[in-house]
Amino acid sequence: MNLLETINQPAELRKLARTQLTPLAAELRQYLLESVARTGGHLSSNLGTVELSIALHYVFNTPYDRIVWDVGHQTYSHKILTGRRERMHTLRQFEGLSGFPKRDESEYDTFGTAHSSTSISAALGMAQAAKIKGEHRHAIAVIGDGSMTAGMAFEALNNAGVQEDLNLLVILNDNDMSISPPVGALNRYLARLMSGQFYSAAKNVG
């Protein structure tokens, strides 16, 4: 049996050995190609988040830990791994699966979003609420290089930087694939960082 067919919830994914994750990623990527060929949708952006989706659900205890996707059209792998594989043929169809995270579709879709630069603010709010309630859950914001240049993302980062003891993680998916080229000082800084010797060495070690 294929590995992907055994994964109906992230809890089942977390039972796999790490050595099985690479073949799982290959199966998931192939499934995406075949699925999107039938339904249409965003292909390249989802092919770019296969490993990220697997890693997030493997490491974190979702849905107790909450993942907030900023660019909602990158969540096809997330949907497949969270119990919606058999419904992917209805993606973006009438009364079918949404092409974006949708809270009333799954408990794993913690925040409805499209292209809005709201993930850090939302995850920060979730982390703050968990702290107040005494809950030991993580909040993870996944944001792209294009969304990171928006004002709301800067405000959220500024606010998060002065908070203490929050289980908040911000993941920058810097794939250089935004609709319009990112501009500004932050983009230049990230470009220098990505081309530097430290990043190259760390990437090679990883």
C-alpha positions in Angstrom: 0.0 0.0 0.0 1.2 3.5 -0.8 2.2 5.6 2.2 -0.2 8.4 1.3 -3.2 6.1 1.4 -2.4 5.3 5.0 -2.5 9.0 6.1 -6.0 10.2 6.9 -5.1 12.4 9.8 -1.8 14.0 10.9 -1.7 11.7 13.9 -1.1 8.8 11.5 1.6 10.8 9.8 3.4 11.2 13.1 3.6 7.4 13.4 5.9 7.2 10.4 9.6 6.9 10.7 11.6 9.8 9.4 13.0 7.7 6.6 9.5 7.3 5.3 8.9 11.1 4.9 10.9 11.5 1.7 9.0 8.8 -0.2 5.8 10.2 1.3 6.7 13.6 -0.2 7.2 12.1 -3.6 3.8 10.4 -3.4 2.1 13.6 -2.3 3.7 15.6 -5.1 2.6 13.0 -7.7 -0.9 13.0 -6.2 -1.0 16.8 -6.5 0.0 16.7 -10.1 -2.8 14.2 -10.9 -5.4 16.0 -8.8 -4.8 19.5 -10.0 -4.7 18.3 -13.6 -8.3 17.2 -13.2 -9.7 20.1 -11.1 -7.5 23.1 -12.0 -6.0 25.3 -9.3 -2.7 26.5 -8.1 -0.1 23.9 -9.0 3.4 25.3 -8.6 2.8 27.0 -5.3 1.5 23.8 -3.8 4.4 21.7 -5.2 6.6 24.1 -3.3 5.0 23.4 0.1 4.9 19.6 0.1 7.8 19.1 2.4 6.9 22.1 4.6 3.3 20.7 5.1 4.6 17.3 6.0 7.2 18.7 8.4 4.7 21.0 10.2 2.1 18.2 10.8 4.9 15.8 11.7 6.5 18.1 14.3 3.5 19.8 15.8 0.5 18.3 17.5 -2.2 19.6 15.1 -5.0 20.6 15.4 -4.2 21.3 19.1 -1.2 23.3 17.8 -2.4 25.8 15.2 -1.0 26.5 11.8 -2.0 29.7 10.1 -1.3 29.8 6.4 -0.9 33.3 5.0 -1.1 32.4 1.3 -4.1 30.2 1.3 -3.8 28.8 -2.1 -0.6 26.9 -1.0 -2.6 24.6 1.3 -3.5 21.7 -0.9 -0.9 19.4 0.7 -2.2 20.5 4.1 -5.8 19.6 3.0 -4.7 16.2 1.8 -2.8 15.4 5.0 -5.8 16.5 7.2 -8.4 14.0 6.0 -9.6 15.6 2.7 -7.6 13.5 0.2 -10.7 11.6 -1.0 -12.5 14.9 -1.7 -9.7 16.6 -3.6 -11.6 15.9 -6.9 -14.2 18.5 -5.7 -11.6 21.2 -5.2 -12.9 24.6 -6.3 -16.1 22.9 -7.5 -19.7 23.8 -6.5 -20.2 22.6 -2.9 -16.7 21.0 -3.0 -13.5 21.8 -1.2 -12.4 25.4 -1.0 -9.2 26.4 -2.7 -8.2 28.1 0.5 -8.3 27.3 4.2 -11.9 27.4 5.5 -12.7 27.1 9.2 -16.0 25.4 8.8 -14.4 22.8 6.4 -11.9 21.4 8.9 -10.7 21.9 12.4 -7.2 22.0 10.9 -8.1 25.2 9.1 -7.6 27.5 12.0 -8.0 30.8 10.1 -9.6 31.6 6.8 -7.2 33.4 4.4 -6.2 34.1 0.8 -3.5 36.6 0.0 -3.8 38.9 3.0 -0.6 39.2 5.1 -2.7 38.4 8.2 -1.0 35.1 9.4 1.4 36.6 12.0 -1.3 38.8 13.5 -3.7 35.8 13.7 -1.1 33.4 15.1 0.0 36.0 17.6 -3.6 36.4 18.8 -3.9 32.6 19.2 -0.6 32.4 21.1 -1.6 35.2 23.4 -5.0 33.6 24.0 -3.3 30.3 24.8 -1.0 32.0 27.3 -3.9 33.7 29.1 -5.8 30.4 29.3 -2.8 28.5 30.5 -2.8 26.2 27.4 0.6 24.8 26.2 -0.2 25.0 22.5 1.9 26.4 19.7 0.8 28.9 17.1 2.7 28.8 13.7 2.4 31.4 11.0 3.5 30.5 7.5 4.1 33.6 5.5 5.6 34.2 2.0 8.2 36.7 0.9 5.6 38.7 -0.9 3.2 38.9 2.1 6.0 39.8 4.5 6.4 43.2 2.9 2.8 44.3 3.9 2.2 46.7 6.7 0.1 44.3 8.8 2.9 41.8 8.8 5.3 44.5 10.1 2.9 45.5 12.8 2.5 41.9 13.9 6.2 41.3 14.0 6.7 44.5 16.0 4.1 43.5 18.5 5.3 39.9 18.8 8.8 41.1 19.5 7.9 42.6 22.8 5.7 39.7 24.0 7.1 37.2 26.5 6.7 33.5 26.9 4.6 33.0 23.8 4.7 29.7 21.8 4.7 31.6 18.5 6.8 30.5 15.5 6.9 32.5 12.2 8.1 30.6 9.1 9.1 32.6 6.1 8.6 30.7 2.9 11.0 32.8 0.8 10.5 31.1 -2.5 10.9 34.2 -4.7 7.6 33.5 -6.3 5.4 36.4 -5.3 3.0 37.7 -8.0 4.9 41.1 -8.1 8.6 41.3 -7.2 9.1 42.1 -3.5 10.6 45.6 -2.9 12.1 47.5 0.0 14.7 47.3 2.7 13.5 44.0 4.2 13.6 42.3 0.8 17.2 43.6 0.2 18.2 42.3 3.6 16.8 38.9 3.0 18.4 38.7 -0.4 21.8 39.5 1.2 21.2 36.9 3.9 20.2 34.2 1.5 23.3 34.8 -0.6 25.7 35.0 2.3 28.2 32.4 3.3 26.6 31.6 6.7 23.2 30.7 5.0 25.0 28.6 2.3 26.9 26.7 4.9 23.9 26.1 7.1 21.9 24.9 4.1 24.6 22.5 3.1 24.8 21.1 6.6 20.9 20.8 6.7 
